[in-house]
Amino acid sequence: MARIGFITLYTPGHLNPSLCLARALKNHRHEGVFFNVPDTE
């Protein structure tokens, strides 16, 4: 199992594709970690 970090801009055009990648990682038993500003929660 790997933990992979994502640093994205807090706009939908950058965040949404990264979320798709994180979901794909989760399906393969990896963990996606996002580093961003609190406004994007």
Phi, psi and omega in degrees: 000132179247151173247119185244128182266143177241131172240112184231160170289152184270050174239149183303326181294338178256324185285316183299314177297326178293324177296323177297318177296319180295322177295320178296321177297318180298323178296337178257021175066030173252173182235128174260132180240130181255134175247118184197183178277153184300338181298340185271002179299000000 
